[in-house]
Amino acid sequence: MAKNRPLTHVIKYQNIKDPLKESYHHIALGNETFIEKVKEKIEPLGRRREIPSTRSLSKYDVDTIITKMIQILNIERSMIFDKKRGNLHRSLAIYLIKRFTPLSLSKIGELFKMDYSAVSQAAKRFEQKSEVNDEIKENMQKVITALKEI
């Protein structure tokens, strides 16, 4: 009986016009129980992976994150996009956008005019700095707290 289950599943969904619209993040197609099982397995992994389709649905977008940073840190928008070496506001924005949005590294790179691999490195370095510098960690936590209040 178990051998026929995949075939039954294929037959059941063969007449769907656009299976991607009916699927969960373009990776799973099935009833709600099956989708819930898939979610339980992949959502914890999604936040830390460069697979946007596995990231949980995000209520944050780039503009929301940038706006909150400007409000909470009392800075100008231009300070976030300034390519000056050691710009912690830029690094914080990259880190938050990578962490809280489903954007790929390539898309984030386009926003900040940098290569996708540099995005990954910038986010990683910022996270490391926040672990040893209380001021950086405090600023990061202020913005994250404000975002979570939305």
MIKOLDREN-65157 format. One line per 8 residues: for each residue z, x, y of N, C-alpha, C. Coordinates in steps of 0.001 Angstrom, whole numbers, m for minus. Each point is the difference from the previous one (the first is absolute). Last residue first. Example, Ala and Ser with C-alpha at 12.3 -4.5 7.8 and 13.67 -1.06 7.14 Angstrom:
7080,12850,m2250,60,820,1190,730,m770,1090 ~ m70,290,m5720,0,m890,1190,0,900,1200
# end
This chain:
15618,5997,45649,m1154,m862,331,m76,m1134,m990 ~ 3092,3746,m191,488,m1207,673,m1120,m975,344 ~ m724,4375,m1879,528,m900,m1026,541,m1297,597 ~ m1539,3502,2842,m1114,m566,m750,494,m1039,m1014 ~ 3202,2478,2413,m701,m957,889,m1161,m666,m723 ~ 2232,3440,m2272,886,m1172,142,m670,m1068,867 ~ m2182,4115,m368,m65,m734,m1274,858,m1254,67 ~ 191,2934,3675,m1303,m674,m59,m117,m820,m1287
3877,2603,524,m49,m1015,1055,m1296,m801,m73 ~ 518,3767,m2833,760,m1168,m464,10,m1126,1038 ~ m2022,4134,1154,m762,m643,m1065,711,m1281,m455 ~ 2247,2711,3045,m1143,m655,644,m842,m756,m1029 ~ 3548,2598,m1677,513,m1139,765,m1136,m767,684 ~ m993,4050,m2248,343,m1054,m958,475,m1260,723 ~ m804,3819,2572,m1268,m520,m519,275,m1168,m948 ~ 3734,2283,1560,m643,m707,1112,m1322,m633,m452
2460,2793,m3038,611,m1322,212,m662,m804,1115 ~ m1923,3811,m3448,235,m150,1438,481,m1423,277 ~ m1251,1506,m4406,864,1079,492,343,m116,1488 ~ m2848,m3125,m2435,1118,221,m924,980,1053,510 ~ m4124,m1058,2218,984,m1067,211,1222,175,m906 ~ m3744,2924,m429,732,261,1246,1095,m1038,214 ~ m2891,m659,m3655,861,1167,m229,831,326,1240 ~ m3243,m3369,371,1084,m460,m873,986,1138,m272
m3920,1040,2346,906,m798,827,1198,m460,m827 ~ m3419,2280,m2257,789,908,853,985,m769,883 ~ m2996,m2511,m2633,933,733,m858,898,918,829 ~ m3499,m2260,2168,1023,m961,m423,1078,695,m830 ~ m3739,2542,1268,794,m345,1184,1141,m949,m371 ~ m3165,1151,m3353,874,1128,331,907,m331,1188 ~ m3283,m3161,m1207,993,116,m1061,1005,1110,302 ~ m3641,m423,2857,880,m1169,148,1126,95,m1012
m3465,3112,m252,938,345,1067,975,m1147,254 ~ m3534,m638,m3004,1000,886,m607,1036,439,1035 ~ m3707,m2672,1387,948,m762,m804,1078,888,m629 ~ m2252,1454,4665,m427,m135,m1380,1071,m730,m812 ~ m484,m962,5314,370,1098,m879,m473,m292,m1420 ~ 447,m2866,4285,m1030,1036,82,396,1256,m788 ~ 2273,m4404,272,594,1162,653,m953,1188,105 ~ m1330,m4176,m2014,795,m407,1168,492,1193,806
m2241,733,m4136,m931,m428,1049,753,m393,1261 ~ 2546,1012,m3827,m612,1195,585,m967,m337,1113 ~ 1790,m3451,m2555,1028,518,909,m541,1243,703 ~ m2710,m1775,m3292,45,m904,1162,1038,467,1007 ~ m291,2372,m4081,m1234,176,782,14,m855,1262 ~ 3461,m436,m3204,155,1222,795,m1225,235,876 ~ 896,m5039,m1253,m219,1236,m748,225,1196,930 ~ 2412,m4923,592,m1137,837,394,m81,1261,m858
3289,m3851,62,m844,307,m1148,m1197,891,337 ~ 5054,39,2387,m1264,m752,11,m813,365,m1234 ~ 4363,1964,1073,142,m1446,135,m1300,m801,65 ~ 486,5007,m543,1035,m642,m821,m72,m1523,3 ~ m2931,2701,2708,m248,309,m1412,971,m770,m892 ~ 658,m313,4588,m1246,m697,m360,m325,254,m1474 ~ 3688,2304,1811,260,m1444,m94,m1239,m787,m425 ~ m420,4711,736,918,m267,m1115,205,m1506,m192
m2466,1420,3741,m758,251,m1227,858,m346,m1218 ~ 2136,m167,4158,m987,m1084,m128,m793,150,m1290 ~ 2952,3457,1095,732,m1207,m376,m958,m1167,m206 ~ m1800,4002,1661,393,146,m1408,756,m1227,m502 ~ m1089,194,4563,m1223,m133,m791,334,59,m1497 ~ 3449,895,2933,m360,m1420,112,m1249,m292,m831 ~ 1554,4474,441,778,m787,m966,m308,m1489,72 ~ m2709,4666,1152,232,m1322,589,700,m903,m1024
m1697,4774,m322,1421,m346,m49,337,m1350,603 ~ m4495,2013,1655,718,513,m1167,1488,m366,74 ~ m3834,m3011,2375,806,1194,267,799,399,m1254 ~ m3117,m3844,955,m161,936,m1122,800,1293,178 ~ 611,m5404,1654,m200,1357,512,m15,990,m1170 ~ 922,m4852,m170,m1320,494,m408,m328,1395,532 ~ 4126,m2286,986,m151,m142,m1450,m1307,633,m475 ~ 1067,m308,4621,843,1012,m635,m149,m37,m1525
m2091,m3263,2824,m739,1265,m46,808,1110,m683 ~ 1944,m4290,915,m923,m26,m1140,m728,1345,m152 ~ 4813,16,2315,m1341,m490,319,m867,56,m1258 ~ 5510,m698,m77,m1048,1007,193,m1313,m681,372 ~ 4791,m1413,m1697,m275,39,1436,m997,1115,340 ~ 1816,m1651,m4356,154,1389,436,m276,195,1489 ~ m348,m4371,m2019,1274,565,m453,235,1410,542 ~ m4168,m2335,977,1166,m738,488,1310,719,m323
m4053,1781,m1675,m11,75,1470,1249,m661,570 ~ m714,m363,m4638,352,1369,379,94,142,1511 ~ m1536,m4075,m1711,1448,167,m223,446,1409,378 ~ m4626,m894,180,713,m769,1032,1509,167,m144 ~ m2752,1887,m3347,m137,733,1270,789,m700,1105 ~ m219,m2201,m4146,782,1236,m111,m39,782,1309 ~ m2670,m3855,m328,1418,m367,m37,867,1251,m19 ~ m4680,551,m320,414,m406,1347,1477,m363,61
m1942,1082,m4246,84,1163,885,520,m405,1383 ~ 1559,m3209,m3776,m1304,597,239,189,1125,1008 ~ 3126,m3337,m3692,m138,932,1103,m1447,464,113 ~ 1979,m2754,m3443,m75,m814,1204,m154,881,1241 ~ m1498,605,m5451,737,500,1151,m127,m950,1171 ~ m349,209,m5768,m529,m588,1226,879,401,1173 ~ m41,3385,m3976,390,m1395,173,m548,m512,1327 ~ m2567,3781,m2753,1119,m142,924,337,m1465,169
m3706,1745,m2554,1240,m206,m729,1203,m129,923 ~ m4492,831,1558,m13,m1287,m685,1276,m249,m788 ~ m824,4190,2369,353,m1132,837,39,m1330,m738 ~ 766,5018,m1382,m816,m1045,m599,330,m1276,762 ~ 2134,4590,57,m1198,m155,820,m967,m941,m714 ~ 5590,45,m350,m1254,478,m560,m1145,m216,959 ~ 4738,m1450,282,m51,1444,57,m1314,573,m498 ~ 1066,m4747,79,381,508,1319,m186,1506,126
m765,m2432,m4217,m1013,m103,1029,345,610,1328 ~ 2803,m601,m4087,m805,1223,62,m900,27,1220 ~ 2693,m3836,m1027,875,1137,324,m769,1317,128 ~ m2475,m3914,m1270,445,12,1395,976,1125,310 ~ m1937,m1022,m4495,m723,871,935,566,52,1403 ~ 1906,m2618,m3817,m271,1362,m449,m604,892,1078 ~ 938,m4656,739,1260,683,m307,m227,1457,m389 ~ m3783,m2823,660,679,336,1259,1277,800,m257
m2280,m1759,m3730,m736,1121,587,691,457,1284 ~ 1673,m3834,m2021,316,1174,m821,m696,1246,550 ~ m1026,m4108,2009,1380,394,326,422,1227,m806 ~ m4180,m1951,m982,m40,692,1305,1400,465,395 ~ m368,m2653,m3863,m579,1331,m219,2,798,1301 ~ 1365,m4446,263,967,759,m781,m492,1432,m217 ~ m2896,m3155,2100,1083,471,870,1026,842,m737 ~ m4946,40,m2001,875,m1069,477,1172,593,783
m4424,2937,27,692,m756,m1040,873,m1071,598 ~ m2406,5058,1249,m484,m1373,11,699,m729,m1128 ~ 259,4963,3110,437,m842,m1111,m483,m1425,201 ~ m1015,3629,3070,324,765,m1202,413,m862,m1177 ~ m1055,m1010,4886,m1194,516,m670,308,780,m1278 ~ 3294,m2514,2627,m328,1315,569,m1157,688,m725 ~ 949,m4160,m2305,1120,540,752,m357,1415,430 ~ m3713,m4036,m880,844,1009,m633,1146,392,923
m3730,m3010,961,998,m663,m834,988,993,m609 ~ m3694,1432,2639,753,m925,860,1143,m651,m767 ~ m3038,2789,m2312,857,789,880,833,m877,927 ~ m3336,m1797,m3016,1301,297,m606,925,815,907 ~ m4084,m3445,824,416,1295,545,1389,341,m546 ~ m2274,m3720,m1884,m1077,546,837,341,1386,533 ~ 1637,m2208,m4718,501,208,1356,m1104,658,811 ~ m51,m1098,m4813,m770,m786,961,516,118,1438
2041,2172,m3971,m1392,431,130,m788,m745,1064 ~ 4830,m192,m1863,m308,373,1384,m1467,375,229 ~ 1757,m1399,m4354,658,m899,958,m439,280,1438 ~ m1384,2886,m3538,m728,m1277,m28,568,m958,1053 ~ 2224,4071,m607,m1326,223,583,m778,m1308,68 ~ 4149,m91,m2198,191,237,1434,m1343,172,711 ~ 42,m275,m4679,320,m1308,578,145,116,1510 ~ m507,3973,m2361,m1248,m753,m7,201,m1380,624
3815,2741,m655,m869,499,1081,m1321,m765,98 ~ 2968,m1267,m3590,513,m298,1338,m871,567,1128 ~ m406,518,m4962,m886,m910,722,441,m269,1438 ~ 2544,2703,m3118,m1296,641,199,m931,m863,841 ~ 4268,m1553,m1472,81,859,1177,m1328,691,292 ~ 432,m2661,m3944,0,m813,1199,0,864,1274
# end
